[in-house]
Amino acid sequence: MFTVFRGGRSGAWRVTRFAPVKGASLSPTPALSVVHSLTIALPMMPSPTSWRLAGVASHLRYAERAEKKQLDASPAEIGRPERQPMPR
């Protein structure tokens, strides 16, 4: 499953600040939407006023025990359902 972050003129989240961590910043946009999907739909024409970042969640088999404990202790991300603990 893909997670796509789209910056643009509309979206469920309002962007209040842009601060690059490393390298060039993304183009400033007033809003952000987050979509979880089995596929990635790309726009027919690129827009100078928006951008998209797409990725996938890593599988827990690649997490070490200490990382897994940390993940289980943290709340679910914004806009996502609560995580269910993995069976031991």
Biotite code that builds the C-alpha atoms (Angstrom):
import biotite.structure as struc

atoms = struc.array([
    struc.Atom([0.000, 0.000, 0.000], chain_id="A", res_id=1, res_name="MET", atom_name="CA", element="C"),
    struc.Atom([1.261, 3.458, -0.918], chain_id="A", res_id=2, res_name="PHE", atom_name="CA", element="C"),
    struc.Atom([1.024, 6.621, 1.141], chain_id="A", res_id=3, res_name="THR", atom_name="CA", element="C"),
    struc.Atom([0.940, 9.796, -0.953], chain_id="A", res_id=4, res_name="VAL", atom_name="CA", element="C"),
    struc.Atom([1.435, 13.271, 0.539], chain_id="A", res_id=5, res_name="PHE", atom_name="CA", element="C"),
    struc.Atom([0.188, 15.971, -1.831], chain_id="A", res_id=6, res_name="ARG", atom_name="CA", element="C"),
    struc.Atom([0.876, 19.641, -1.304], chain_id="A", res_id=7, res_name="GLY", atom_name="CA", element="C"),
    struc.Atom([-1.474, 21.962, -3.177], chain_id="A", res_id=8, res_name="GLY", atom_name="CA", element="C"),
    struc.Atom([-4.341, 24.427, -2.950], chain_id="A", res_id=9, res_name="ARG", atom_name="CA", element="C"),
    struc.Atom([-6.687, 22.049, -1.086], chain_id="A", res_id=10, res_name="SER", atom_name="CA", element="C"),
    struc.Atom([-6.407, 19.266, 1.457], chain_id="A", res_id=11, res_name="GLY", atom_name="CA", element="C"),
    struc.Atom([-7.422, 18.205, 4.955], chain_id="A", res_id=12, res_name="ALA", atom_name="CA", element="C"),
    struc.Atom([-4.347, 19.811, 6.538], chain_id="A", res_id=13, res_name="TRP", atom_name="CA", element="C"),
    struc.Atom([-3.249, 23.468, 6.465], chain_id="A", res_id=14, res_name="ARG", atom_name="CA", element="C"),
    struc.Atom([0.483, 24.082, 5.992], chain_id="A", res_id=15, res_name="VAL", atom_name="CA", element="C"),
    struc.Atom([1.788, 26.615, 8.515], chain_id="A", res_id=16, res_name="THR", atom_name="CA", element="C"),
    struc.Atom([5.532, 26.383, 7.876], chain_id="A", res_id=17, res_name="ARG", atom_name="CA", element="C"),
    struc.Atom([8.131, 24.995, 5.450], chain_id="A", res_id=18, res_name="PHE", atom_name="CA", element="C"),
    struc.Atom([11.609, 24.168, 6.766], chain_id="A", res_id=19, res_name="ALA", atom_name="CA", element="C"),
    struc.Atom([13.987, 22.022, 4.699], chain_id="A", res_id=20, res_name="PRO", atom_name="CA", element="C"),
    struc.Atom([15.996, 19.444, 6.626], chain_id="A", res_id=21, res_name="VAL", atom_name="CA", element="C"),
    struc.Atom([18.598, 19.022, 3.908], chain_id="A", res_id=22, res_name="LYS", atom_name="CA", element="C"),
    struc.Atom([18.812, 20.442, 0.418], chain_id="A", res_id=23, res_name="GLY", atom_name="CA", element="C"),
    struc.Atom([16.201, 22.519, -1.376], chain_id="A", res_id=24, res_name="ALA", atom_name="CA", element="C"),
    struc.Atom([12.747, 23.021, 0.108], chain_id="A", res_id=25, res_name="SER", atom_name="CA", element="C"),
    struc.Atom([9.532, 21.862, -1.527], chain_id="A", res_id=26, res_name="LEU", atom_name="CA", element="C"),
    struc.Atom([7.438, 24.570, -3.192], chain_id="A", res_id=27, res_name="SER", atom_name="CA", element="C"),
    struc.Atom([5.286, 26.327, -0.572], chain_id="A", res_id=28, res_name="PRO", atom_name="CA", element="C"),
    struc.Atom([1.625, 25.274, -0.677], chain_id="A", res_id=29, res_name="THR", atom_name="CA", element="C"),
    struc.Atom([-1.315, 26.274, 1.529], chain_id="A", res_id=30, res_name="PRO", atom_name="CA", element="C"),
    struc.Atom([-2.637, 22.735, 2.103], chain_id="A", res_id=31, res_name="ALA", atom_name="CA", element="C"),
    struc.Atom([-1.652, 19.059, 2.381], chain_id="A", res_id=32, res_name="LEU", atom_name="CA", element="C"),
    struc.Atom([-3.615, 15.868, 1.764], chain_id="A", res_id=33, res_name="SER", atom_name="CA", element="C"),
    struc.Atom([-2.598, 12.334, 2.744], chain_id="A", res_id=34, res_name="VAL", atom_name="CA", element="C"),
    struc.Atom([-3.960, 9.381, 0.747], chain_id="A", res_id=35, res_name="VAL", atom_name="CA", element="C"),
    struc.Atom([-3.468, 5.647, 1.345], chain_id="A", res_id=36, res_name="HIS", atom_name="CA", element="C"),
    struc.Atom([-3.911, 3.650, -1.862], chain_id="A", res_id=37, res_name="SER", atom_name="CA", element="C"),
    struc.Atom([-2.948, 0.459, -3.659], chain_id="A", res_id=38, res_name="LEU", atom_name="CA", element="C"),
    struc.Atom([-1.753, 2.487, -6.660], chain_id="A", res_id=39, res_name="THR", atom_name="CA", element="C"),
    struc.Atom([-0.222, 5.903, -7.326], chain_id="A", res_id=40, res_name="ILE", atom_name="CA", element="C"),
    struc.Atom([-2.179, 8.203, -9.641], chain_id="A", res_id=41, res_name="ALA", atom_name="CA", element="C"),
    struc.Atom([0.036, 10.813, -11.263], chain_id="A", res_id=42, res_name="LEU", atom_name="CA", element="C"),
    struc.Atom([-1.392, 14.049, -12.682], chain_id="A", res_id=43, res_name="PRO", atom_name="CA", element="C"),
    struc.Atom([-1.677, 14.371, -16.467], chain_id="A", res_id=44, res_name="MET", atom_name="CA", element="C"),
    struc.Atom([0.139, 17.730, -16.371], chain_id="A", res_id=45, res_name="MET", atom_name="CA", element="C"),
    struc.Atom([2.603, 18.769, -13.654], chain_id="A", res_id=46, res_name="PRO", atom_name="CA", element="C"),
    struc.Atom([1.579, 21.810, -11.648], chain_id="A", res_id=47, res_name="SER", atom_name="CA", element="C"),
    struc.Atom([4.007, 24.542, -10.541], chain_id="A", res_id=48, res_name="PRO", atom_name="CA", element="C"),
    struc.Atom([1.855, 25.093, -7.417], chain_id="A", res_id=49, res_name="THR", atom_name="CA", element="C"),
    struc.Atom([1.819, 21.529, -6.084], chain_id="A", res_id=50, res_name="SER", atom_name="CA", element="C"),
    struc.Atom([3.972, 18.474, -5.395], chain_id="A", res_id=51, res_name="TRP", atom_name="CA", element="C"),
    struc.Atom([3.579, 14.802, -4.435], chain_id="A", res_id=52, res_name="ARG", atom_name="CA", element="C"),
    struc.Atom([5.683, 12.538, -2.235], chain_id="A", res_id=53, res_name="LEU", atom_name="CA", element="C"),
    struc.Atom([4.913, 8.816, -2.398], chain_id="A", res_id=54, res_name="ALA", atom_name="CA", element="C"),
    struc.Atom([6.256, 5.911, -0.401], chain_id="A", res_id=55, res_name="GLY", atom_name="CA", element="C"),
    struc.Atom([5.473, 2.651, 1.339], chain_id="A", res_id=56, res_name="VAL", atom_name="CA", element="C"),
    struc.Atom([5.598, 1.614, 4.983], chain_id="A", res_id=57, res_name="ALA", atom_name="CA", element="C"),
    struc.Atom([8.429, -0.717, 5.894], chain_id="A", res_id=58, res_name="SER", atom_name="CA", element="C"),
    struc.Atom([7.659, -4.239, 7.068], chain_id="A", res_id=59, res_name="HIS", atom_name="CA", element="C"),
    struc.Atom([8.150, -4.873, 10.794], chain_id="A", res_id=60, res_name="LEU", atom_name="CA", element="C"),
    struc.Atom([10.389, -7.842, 10.076], chain_id="A", res_id=61, res_name="ARG", atom_name="CA", element="C"),
    struc.Atom([13.115, -5.282, 9.357], chain_id="A", res_id=62, res_name="TYR", atom_name="CA", element="C"),
    struc.Atom([12.774, -3.660, 12.796], chain_id="A", res_id=63, res_name="ALA", atom_name="CA", element="C"),
    struc.Atom([14.959, -4.744, 15.690], chain_id="A", res_id=64, res_name="GLU", atom_name="CA", element="C"),
    struc.Atom([13.395, -5.624, 19.059], chain_id="A", res_id=65, res_name="ARG", atom_name="CA", element="C"),
    struc.Atom([14.128, -2.228, 20.672], chain_id="A", res_id=66, res_name="ALA", atom_name="CA", element="C"),
    struc.Atom([12.653, -0.430, 17.641], chain_id="A", res_id=67, res_name="GLU", atom_name="CA", element="C"),
    struc.Atom([9.546, -2.668, 17.767], chain_id="A", res_id=68, res_name="LYS", atom_name="CA", element="C"),
    struc.Atom([9.008, -1.837, 21.456], chain_id="A", res_id=69, res_name="LYS", atom_name="CA", element="C"),
    struc.Atom([9.325, 1.861, 20.660], chain_id="A", res_id=70, res_name="GLN", atom_name="CA", element="C"),
    struc.Atom([6.778, 1.563, 17.822], chain_id="A", res_id=71, res_name="LEU", atom_name="CA", element="C"),
    struc.Atom([4.291, -0.302, 20.044], chain_id="A", res_id=72, res_name="ASP", atom_name="CA", element="C"),
    struc.Atom([4.588, 2.397, 22.721], chain_id="A", res_id=73, res_name="ALA", atom_name="CA", element="C"),
    struc.Atom([3.927, 5.300, 20.334], chain_id="A", res_id=74, res_name="SER", atom_name="CA", element="C"),
    struc.Atom([0.461, 6.474, 19.290], chain_id="A", res_id=75, res_name="PRO", atom_name="CA", element="C"),
    struc.Atom([-0.824, 5.992, 15.745], chain_id="A", res_id=76, res_name="ALA", atom_name="CA", element="C"),
    struc.Atom([0.107, 8.649, 13.195], chain_id="A", res_id=77, res_name="GLU", atom_name="CA", element="C"),
    struc.Atom([-2.251, 11.510, 12.412], chain_id="A", res_id=78, res_name="ILE", atom_name="CA", element="C"),
    struc.Atom([-5.114, 10.402, 10.197], chain_id="A", res_id=79, res_name="GLY", atom_name="CA", element="C"),
    struc.Atom([-4.343, 6.678, 10.528], chain_id="A", res_id=80, res_name="ARG", atom_name="CA", element="C"),
    struc.Atom([-6.200, 4.045, 12.524], chain_id="A", res_id=81, res_name="PRO", atom_name="CA", element="C"),
    struc.Atom([-4.619, 2.804, 15.736], chain_id="A", res_id=82, res_name="GLU", atom_name="CA", element="C"),
    struc.Atom([-1.977, 0.112, 15.273], chain_id="A", res_id=83, res_name="ARG", atom_name="CA", element="C"),
    struc.Atom([-2.795, -3.314, 16.630], chain_id="A", res_id=84, res_name="GLN", atom_name="CA", element="C"),
    struc.Atom([-0.009, -4.940, 18.688], chain_id="A", res_id=85, res_name="PRO", atom_name="CA", element="C"),
    struc.Atom([1.692, -7.812, 16.879], chain_id="A", res_id=86, res_name="MET", atom_name="CA", element="C"),
    struc.Atom([1.223, -11.284, 18.415], chain_id="A", res_id=87, res_name="PRO", atom_name="CA", element="C"),
    struc.Atom([4.263, -12.507, 20.261], chain_id="A", res_id=88, res_name="ARG", atom_name="CA", element="C"),
])
